[in-house]
Amino acid sequence: MPKQSVSRKVIQIKPVIDSEAKVYPRSISGLFARWRWAFVWLTQIVFYGLCWLPWHGRQAILLDIDKRKFYFFDLVLWPQDTIYLVLLMVLGALALFLFTAVAGRLWCGYTCPQTVYTEIFLWFEKVIEGERPQRIKLDAAPWTLHKLKVKVAKHATWILFSFWTGFTFVGYFTPIRDLAQDFLSLSPEAWSAFWVGFYALATYGNAGFLREQMCRQICPYARFQFVMFDPDTLIIAYDTARGESRGARSKGVDPQSQGLGDCVDCGICVQVCPTGIDIRNGLQNECIGCAACIDACDMVMDKMDYPRGLIRYSTENAVNKRYTPIDIVRRAFRPRVIIYSAILLLLTGLTAWSLATRIPLKVNLLKDHNTLSREADNGSIENTYQLKILNTGDQTRTFRISITGIEGIRLGSNDEITVTGGGIGNQTVVVIADPDSAKSGSLPIKFSVEDVKEPAVAVTEISKFWMP
């Protein structure tokens, strides 16, 4: 029987220790470059702006660790709401699996903080040191006063931007206006100063020095991404059948007459790559899917009057089997994608429903075990309880406390308590029952706490009443 040829996807993985030269990405313009910068502006406007947005007299988003309260606009979360953090992590993991299976590393190429800040730092570098040839020449030149001035200007700009980034990040965990006043008066708290410096240093080191090494060697996603890939996953693909053999030629010459493909072997696709790879060597774990090589190749194809798309977003099957765009979209709806989507939509819907129907009230009830019961002067039986009411909403509420479970049972203390938004109210509650209203022993009773103006905001807690 004749042997059948089997097409296998080869993903190149380079060793952890990499001695390659420093990468100097070349600037490029084009459709995908504009998309990258659009996401840079979008993510940074959100990041640097949201922490300054006021909301009902406080920050709109504040993860106040000291007070153990997380504010997200009108939503206030407490340590008891840890389940939502777990759900958020699960949803993030599922979204990662889904988007990677469908479209590869779009997250890495457009919105990953490492990519975004590297892009910003490279822009600073280009403005101060010049384009790629000037930067290479400057680094190779001996140290002079001019080189020292340029390098100091670049690193000073990086440090200032990194400090601003670290300051903004910490501003999501402590009120940023208070933090700004502390720094302006040169009297920040020790921990605030430490974390601002820590995240500033992390930004400076990752975006200024590690850069592509973070994506190539450190980020675990680069190492296990191919597990989530299949032949129908959207990737940056080089059309080998169309491009090979490579070679230089004059414009207007038919490449087929010289035994050449459409690739002119200019190397610009390598020069613009932020991780320094050659996409023509096939899919590699260092490729972050930024599409800079697509813009570069399309620019060359336009100059040569060749069709665009020698390097393009496509799938392994589409390149090998010449699928149309409609075929690519149709094959995107495969079983694993449908399963990921269904689970993600279900969990997202359940989380949204839980948050929408969440009652902004939590009640903790503790019986006074030092004295199980006490007989009053009139012969009635009294039990004492400690009631802690958490108003997890944003507005001040007055709550009414009621008791049921035993005939004639009643409260011997104030039955109303006012709690500020995001505050905790403590109330000592005395419960009274007639001695002949029930048999002796431990009897179940119910405490109800409800908003006076909004009865739907109510919680019921079960406890025990001790009758001697």
Secondary structure by P-SEA (a helix, b strand, c coil): ccbbbbbbbbbbbccccccccccbbbbbbcaaaaaaaaaaaaaaaaaaccccccccccccccccccccbbbccccccccccaaaaaaaaaaaaaaaaaaaacccccccccccaaaaaaaaaaaaaaaacccaaaaaaaaaccccaaaaaaaaaaaaaaaaaaaaaaaaaacccccaaaaaaaaaaccccaaaaaaaaaaaaaaaaaaccccccccccccccccccccccccccccccccccccccbbbbcccccccccccccccccccccccccccccccccccccccccaaaaaaaaaaaaaacccccccccccaaaaaacccaaaaaaacccaaaaaaaaaaaaaaaaaaaaaaacccbbbbbbccccccccccccbbbbbbbbbbbbccccbbbbbbbbbccccccccccccbbbbcccbbbbbbbbbbbccccccccbbbbbbbbbbccccccbbbbbbbbbcc
